[in-house]
């Protein structure tokens, strides 16, 4: 049985975050929305010492590469819609799907 993994990394600029608390608020809102909508594992990867920058990581496992590709494309669209709300700017968004063992 094939085992596939999908991962995404999103680098953000948070121009209106004036404190670590404001940064956490925006990041937590994004991560909670992603977990609820897409059933993806998600994490704030840092940097912890910069209020206006954030790197978010996302991952999922599945039996079909096409299913994971669709989920990650939907994630990318979701992030673009959230960006339009003005809380953050997407600096970079990358994703990849690979078979387990290809590492």
Residue pairs with C-beta under 8 A, 6 or more apart in sequence:
1 63
2 63
2 99
3 61
3 63
3 99
3 100
3 101
4 61
4 62
4 63
4 64
4 65
4 68
4 97
4 98
4 99
4 100
5 59
5 60
5 61
5 68
5 97
5 98
5 99
5 100
6 59
6 60
6 61
6 62
6 65
6 68
6 69
6 71
6 72
6 95
6 96
6 97
7 57
7 58
7 59
7 95
7 96
7 97
8 57
8 58
8 59
8 72
8 75
8 76
8 93
8 94
8 95
8 96
9 45
9 55
9 56
9 57
9 58
9 92
9 93
9 94
9 95
10 55
10 56
10 58
10 79
10 90
10 92
10 93
11 53
11 54
11 55
11 90
11 91
11 92
11 93
12 27
12 53
12 54
12 55
12 56
12 88
12 89
12 90
12 91
13 52
13 53
13 88
13 89
13 91
14 22
14 23
14 26
14 51
14 52
14 53
14 54
14 87
14 88
15 52
15 88
15 89
16 22
16 86
16 87
17 23
17 26
17 51
17 52
18 51
19 51
20 51
22 51
23 51
23 52
23 54
26 54
26 87
26 88
27 44
27 54
27 56
29 87
30 56
30 79
30 82
30 88
31 42
31 43
31 44
31 56
33 78
33 82
34 40
34 42
34 58
34 75
34 78
35 41
35 42
37 78
38 60
38 71
38 74
38 75
38 78
39 60
39 71
40 58
40 59
40 60
40 71
40 75
41 58
41 59
41 60
42 56
42 57
42 58
42 59
43 56
43 57
43 58
44 54
44 55
44 56
45 55
45 56
45 57
46 54
46 55
47 53
47 54
47 55
54 88
58 72
58 75
58 95
60 68
60 71
60 72
61 100
62 68
65 97
65 99
68 97
69 97
72 95
72 97
75 95
76 93
76 95
79 90
79 93
80 90
82 88
83 89
83 90
